[in-house]
Amino acid sequence: MWEYTDKVKDHFFNPRNVGEVENPDGVGEVGSLACGDALRLTFKLDKNGRIADVKFKTFGCASAIATSSVLTELIKGKTLEEAMKVTNRDIAAYLGGLPEQKMHCSVMGREALEAAIANYRGGGTAKHEIEGNIVCTCFGVTDKEIERVIRENDLTTVEQVTNYCKAGGGCGGCHGEIEKIIERVQGERVREQMLPPPRRGGKLTTIQKIQLIQQTINEQVRPALRAHGGNVELIDVEGNKVVIAFRGMCAECKISDFTMRGVVEAKLREFVSESLFVEEDKESLEQGHEHGSKS
Ligand code: FES
């Protein structure tokens, strides 16, 4: 049995905006009866370009009905640009959460909306356009759709991908390909996060410099120290002086001086600025010992 929140139950038992708008400006369809879920969304704009009326029809489970109902509530009164900013996570959050196995319902709502807006703007087919190459033939899901759910929802396993877009939920023949896509997208995300913050005129502002120092410590230094039972904290930044404090095994370590120069300082010079130098905050170390001996 799925655990549903009261809000999901409310929108399932009393769905809002069910049906079809008369003479709609946009129509969006997603899913198919063969795959178990289908959703049709129609909307009409007022003279100011805001969504005056929106209705849905769905063939699906309790979550499909509840997420479609909430979607219509969330976008009513919005411009199309504002409506496009509603994500599947917004829909799930409004409902107080969804069982992860049902997250694909929230994705389906967002896709139906995109199809309806594309239909209004381009006047073409109401069907959700599927871009990319099919990876999961059981459910007709493409690499682009898989990439998108991974990126937008920070997914890391095949099971999660199945929960969010159904890919992989049939014969399992596509699992290897999905794993490769997860590795690629998550690798790209890490590299993006590693990029330094935007520079102004080629020079870091003080805040950007501190952020980049903290980021470098978090990503380049701390994991290596943690692997040996140690840790490091950023205490202060004064000009080019970076004050740190070692914790755990590093605080006791006889070669902490080497770690400070050869690891912390070297990484900060590589990723932030050649002119940085690092000093250890002995006062904080002593306080750490005092706290440690009291506890
Ligand atoms: S090809 Fe994806 S589950 Fe069968």
Residues whose N, C-alpha, C, O or C-beta is under 5 A from the ligand:
A	BS01	FES	V135 C136 T137 C138 A167 G168 G169 G170 C171 G172 G173 C174
